Structure formats: C-alpha cells, structure tokens
Amino acid sequence: MSSVSATPARTGVWVGIGAISMSFAAYTSALVVRAGDSPDWTHVQLPWIVYANTLTLVASSITFEIGRRRLSGPYESRASGVSYLNLTLALGLVFLFGQVLAWRTLAAQGLFLATNPNSSFFYVLTAVHALHLLGGLAAIGYVVHRARLAAFPSPGPVSTGAVGAVALYWHFMDILWLYLLVVLTIWL
C-alpha cells in the first residue's frame, strides 16, 4: 500500500482544493475580462512586502515538510518535528501580518478596496487567500496539539492521516499564492 493513502481527511482536503481552485479560477477570469474591457484600469505597483511574504510562505512549506517527516520518525525526532510545526505556524502568522502591511501600504498610497477595479481585485484576491490561510493555520494548530501529545512517551508516531491532509492543504496554499503573485504581477 502507498504511504500516501486516501484517508477521509485527505479526500476532504482534495474536495476543498477543488472548490478553492474553481473559486480562484472564477476570480481570475473576472479579473482578465474586467482588465481587458476597462478604460479605467491602471497599473498598481505591488508593495515590496508581497515578495517578502512569498519567501515567508515558501519557507513555511519547507518547515512543515521537515516537521512532518520528523513526526513520522523515531521517538527521538518527534519533539523537533513539533518545533518545526511551531515554526511553520509562526511563519504563517508572519505572512498574514505581511499581508496587513501590504494593504496598509496601498492604503497609504490612496489605493483602497473601492478606489479602482484593479486595487479591488488585489484586496479581494489577497484577503480570500488570507482567509483560507487562516483555516490552514487552525489545522496546523490542531496537528501541533496532537503532535505534542504524541511527541513524548507514547505507543507510536503521530497519525500520518491528519498530518498528511494538513500538509497537502498547506502546500496548496503556497502554490495558490505563487499563482496569485503571477496573476497580480501580470494583470495589476
């Protein structure tokens, strides 16, 4: 049997990924149509923090993967797995804080949600991604809690089903952000 078996949690995450993907495809389609049919579409310079956030989110996927692998290892490595998952949580929160800074940077330039169509798309796309990321942080918090219980003398490693499902979702959030960065760079 494969180490990446279909568990109910993993199946649920795949269904969620499908729904989220379709939502962002619809947002992207609306953005492209609106940009192509709009004389009021002006270029928005993305704040530098958006690019720093990208590095933060990529780093969080790396720390999650290291933590996940250590949790499934021998007893001695489980505590460090929990530490890496805590670091992932911290990086996720840094990303969200960076998003708030990006929104404040645009607001300081006079670009708000209703200023023009392209600034509206920036706020909506990044806010919806941030909401989904909050869900991922909650799931990581759950995994960290469960991992702490299993990291110390226990009969076996942490359940790989929940950790694998959360890893899948978290890595998807990373890939979705990279996609959004490309879309925002090209169209805004």
C-alpha positions as CSV (number, residue, x, y, z in Angstrom):
1,M,0.0,0.0,0.0
2,S,1.2,3.5,-0.8
3,S,2.4,5.8,2.0
4,V,0.0,8.4,0.6
5,S,-3.2,6.5,1.1
6,A,-6.6,8.1,0.7
7,T,-8.0,8.9,4.1
8,P,-11.3,10.7,4.7
9,A,-9.3,13.8,5.8
10,R,-7.2,13.7,2.7
11,T,-10.2,13.2,0.4
12,G,-11.9,16.1,2.1
13,V,-8.9,18.3,1.5
14,W,-8.9,17.3,-2.2
15,V,-12.6,18.3,-2.4
16,G,-11.8,21.6,-0.7
17,I,-8.8,22.2,-3.0
18,G,-11.1,21.6,-6.0
19,A,-13.6,24.2,-4.7
20,I,-11.0,26.7,-3.8
21,S,-9.3,26.3,-7.2
22,M,-12.6,26.8,-9.0
23,S,-13.2,30.0,-6.9
24,F,-9.9,31.4,-7.8
25,A,-10.3,30.5,-11.4
26,A,-13.5,32.5,-11.4
27,Y,-11.8,35.4,-9.8
28,T,-9.0,35.2,-12.3
29,S,-11.5,35.1,-15.2
30,A,-13.3,38.1,-13.8
31,L,-10.0,40.0,-13.4
32,V,-8.9,39.2,-17.0
33,V,-12.3,40.2,-18.5
34,R,-12.5,43.4,-16.4
35,A,-9.0,44.4,-17.2
36,G,-9.4,43.8,-21.0
37,D,-12.7,45.7,-21.1
38,S,-11.8,48.7,-18.9
39,P,-10.6,52.1,-19.8
40,D,-10.2,52.9,-16.1
41,W,-7.7,50.0,-15.4
42,T,-4.5,51.5,-14.1
43,H,-1.3,49.7,-13.1
44,V,-0.8,49.1,-9.4
45,Q,2.8,48.7,-8.1
46,L,2.8,45.7,-5.8
47,P,4.3,46.6,-2.4
48,W,7.7,45.0,-1.7
49,I,6.3,43.1,1.3
50,V,4.3,41.0,-1.2
51,Y,7.6,39.5,-2.4
52,A,8.9,39.1,1.1
53,N,5.7,37.3,2.0
54,T,6.2,34.9,-0.8
55,L,9.6,33.9,0.6
56,T,8.0,33.5,4.0
57,L,5.3,31.2,2.7
58,V,7.7,29.1,0.8
59,A,9.8,28.8,3.9
60,S,6.7,27.7,5.9
61,S,6.1,24.9,3.4
62,I,9.7,23.7,3.9
63,T,9.5,23.8,7.7
64,F,6.1,22.0,7.6
65,E,7.6,19.2,5.5
66,I,10.6,18.9,7.8
67,G,8.3,18.7,10.8
68,R,6.0,16.2,9.1
69,R,8.9,13.9,8.3
70,R,10.3,14.1,11.8
71,L,6.9,13.4,13.4
72,S,6.7,10.1,11.4
73,G,10.2,9.2,12.5
74,P,11.5,7.6,15.7
75,Y,10.6,8.8,19.1
76,E,13.8,11.0,19.4
77,S,12.8,13.1,16.4
78,R,9.2,13.8,17.3
79,A,10.0,16.8,19.6
80,S,11.9,18.5,16.8
81,G,9.0,17.8,14.5
82,V,6.8,19.7,16.8
83,S,9.3,22.6,16.9
84,Y,9.3,22.7,13.1
85,L,5.5,22.8,13.0
86,N,5.5,25.6,15.6
87,L,8.0,27.5,13.3
88,T,5.5,26.9,10.4
89,L,2.8,28.4,12.5
90,A,5.0,31.4,13.2
91,L,5.8,31.9,9.5
92,G,2.2,31.7,8.6
93,L,1.4,34.4,11.1
94,V,4.3,36.5,9.7
95,F,2.8,36.1,6.3
96,L,-0.6,37.3,7.5
97,F,1.0,40.2,9.2
98,G,2.8,41.0,6.0
99,Q,-0.5,41.0,4.1
100,V,-1.8,43.6,6.5
101,L,1.3,45.7,5.9
102,A,0.7,45.3,2.1
103,W,-2.8,46.5,2.5
104,R,-1.7,49.4,4.7
105,T,1.0,50.3,2.1
106,L,-1.6,50.5,-0.6
107,A,-3.9,52.5,1.6
108,A,-1.1,55.0,2.3
109,Q,-0.8,55.5,-1.5
110,G,-4.6,56.2,-1.6
111,L,-5.5,52.8,-3.0
112,F,-8.4,51.3,-1.2
113,L,-10.9,48.5,-2.0
114,A,-13.2,50.8,-3.9
115,T,-10.5,53.2,-5.4
116,N,-10.4,51.4,-8.8
117,P,-11.1,48.0,-10.2
118,N,-7.5,46.7,-10.1
119,S,-7.0,47.7,-6.5
120,S,-10.3,46.0,-5.7
121,F,-9.0,42.7,-7.2
122,F,-5.8,43.0,-5.2
123,Y,-7.7,43.4,-1.9
124,V,-10.2,40.7,-2.7
125,L,-7.8,38.1,-4.0
126,T,-5.3,38.5,-1.2
127,A,-8.0,38.7,1.5
128,V,-9.7,35.5,0.3
129,H,-6.3,33.8,0.2
130,A,-5.6,35.1,3.8
131,L,-8.9,33.6,5.0
132,H,-8.0,30.3,3.5
133,L,-4.6,30.5,5.1
134,L,-6.2,31.2,8.5
135,G,-8.0,27.9,8.1
136,G,-4.7,26.2,7.4
137,L,-3.2,27.8,10.5
138,A,-6.0,26.4,12.6
139,A,-5.4,23.0,11.1
140,I,-1.7,23.2,11.8
141,G,-2.5,24.3,15.4
142,Y,-4.6,21.1,15.7
143,V,-1.8,19.0,14.4
144,V,0.7,20.6,16.7
145,H,-1.6,19.9,19.7
146,R,-1.9,16.3,18.6
147,A,1.8,16.0,17.9
148,R,2.7,17.4,21.4
149,L,0.7,14.6,22.9
150,A,2.4,12.0,20.8
151,A,5.9,13.6,20.9
152,F,6.6,12.3,24.4
153,P,6.5,8.7,25.6
154,S,3.7,7.2,23.6
155,P,3.0,4.0,21.8
156,G,3.7,5.3,18.3
157,P,4.2,8.2,15.9
158,V,1.6,10.9,15.2
159,S,-1.2,9.8,12.9
160,T,0.0,10.4,9.4
161,G,-3.5,10.8,8.1
162,A,-4.2,14.2,9.7
163,V,-0.7,15.5,9.2
164,G,-0.7,14.5,5.6
165,A,-4.0,16.1,4.9
166,V,-2.9,19.4,6.6
167,A,0.4,19.2,4.7
168,L,-1.5,18.8,1.4
169,Y,-3.6,21.8,2.2
170,W,-0.7,24.0,3.4
171,H,1.4,23.2,0.3
172,F,-1.6,24.0,-1.9
173,M,-1.9,27.4,-0.1
174,D,1.7,28.0,-1.0
175,I,1.2,27.1,-4.7
176,L,-2.0,29.2,-4.8
177,W,-0.1,32.2,-3.5
178,L,2.6,31.7,-6.2
179,Y,-0.2,31.6,-8.8
180,L,-1.8,34.8,-7.4
181,L,1.6,36.5,-7.4
182,V,2.0,35.8,-11.1
183,V,-1.6,36.9,-11.9
184,L,-1.2,40.1,-9.8
185,T,2.1,40.9,-11.4
186,I,0.9,40.4,-14.9
187,W,-2.6,42.0,-14.6
188,L,-2.3,44.6,-12.0
